[in-house]
Amino acid sequence: MARQTRKTCVFCQRADQKISKEHLWPNWILECLPPHEKLAIEMYRRVKDAKRWMPKDNTGIEVNEICVSCNSEWMNRLEEAARQCCS
């Protein structure tokens, strides 16, 4: 039986970290933006085809592409700094 490999984080490119399901835009920032109908997000990378995400409900778009380390470390610090600027 072939060994299953983990997904690679879109930021750090590591495959040895657990990938977490996260909101692309935090819910608090959606409240700061004008209402939208179907907001789609596309990401382009040099070596891969574009990836597109669509919202599943009114809480925004969730992605399963970011490792727990990136999300809980530098991305968390960035979000907290942005939240302080917007409040």
C-alpha positions as CSV (number, residue, x, y, z in Angstrom):
1,M,0.0,0.0,0.0
2,A,1.3,3.5,-0.9
3,R,2.1,5.9,1.9
4,Q,-0.2,8.9,1.9
5,T,1.7,12.2,2.1
6,R,0.4,15.4,3.8
7,K,-0.6,18.5,1.9
8,T,2.1,21.2,1.6
9,C,1.5,24.5,3.2
10,V,1.0,27.3,0.6
11,F,3.2,29.6,2.6
12,C,6.1,27.6,4.1
13,Q,5.9,24.7,1.7
14,R,6.4,22.2,4.5
15,A,4.6,18.9,4.3
16,D,5.6,17.8,7.8
17,Q,3.0,20.0,9.5
18,K,-0.7,19.5,10.0
19,I,-2.9,21.5,7.6
20,S,-5.7,23.3,9.3
21,K,-9.0,24.5,7.9
22,E,-9.1,28.3,8.3
23,H,-11.1,31.3,7.2
24,L,-9.4,33.1,4.4
25,W,-10.8,36.4,5.7
26,P,-11.4,36.5,9.5
27,N,-15.1,37.0,10.4
28,W,-14.3,40.2,12.2
29,I,-12.9,41.8,9.0
30,L,-15.9,40.7,7.0
31,E,-18.0,43.0,9.3
32,C,-15.7,45.9,8.3
33,L,-16.3,45.4,4.6
34,P,-19.4,46.4,2.5
35,P,-21.8,43.5,2.1
36,H,-21.1,41.3,-0.9
37,E,-22.9,38.6,-2.7
38,K,-20.6,35.8,-3.8
39,L,-17.0,36.9,-3.1
40,A,-14.6,34.5,-4.7
41,I,-10.9,34.3,-4.0
42,E,-8.2,33.3,-6.4
43,M,-4.6,32.6,-5.7
44,Y,-1.9,32.4,-8.3
45,R,1.4,30.7,-7.8
46,R,4.4,30.5,-10.2
47,V,4.6,26.8,-10.6
48,K,1.0,25.7,-10.1
49,D,-2.4,26.5,-11.7
50,A,-4.6,29.1,-10.0
51,K,-6.7,28.0,-7.1
52,R,-10.2,29.4,-6.5
53,W,-12.3,29.3,-3.4
54,M,-16.0,30.2,-3.1
55,P,-17.9,30.8,0.1
56,K,-20.0,28.0,1.5
57,D,-22.1,30.2,3.7
58,N,-22.3,33.7,5.2
59,T,-19.1,33.2,7.3
60,G,-16.8,33.5,4.3
61,I,-14.4,31.3,2.6
62,E,-12.5,28.5,4.3
63,V,-9.3,27.0,2.9
64,N,-7.5,23.9,3.8
65,E,-4.1,25.0,2.6
66,I,-2.3,26.5,5.6
67,C,-0.3,24.6,8.2
68,V,-1.0,25.0,11.9
69,S,2.4,26.5,12.5
70,C,2.0,29.3,10.0
71,N,-1.5,30.0,11.1
72,S,-0.9,30.1,14.8
73,E,2.4,32.0,14.6
74,W,3.2,34.7,12.1
75,M,-0.3,34.8,10.6
76,N,-1.8,35.2,14.0
77,R,0.6,38.1,14.8
78,L,-0.3,39.8,11.5
79,E,-4.0,39.4,12.1
80,E,-3.7,40.9,15.7
81,A,-1.8,43.9,14.4
82,A,-4.4,44.5,11.6
83,R,-7.2,44.2,14.1
84,Q,-5.6,46.8,16.3
85,C,-5.3,49.2,13.4
86,C,-8.9,48.7,12.4
87,S,-10.5,49.1,15.8
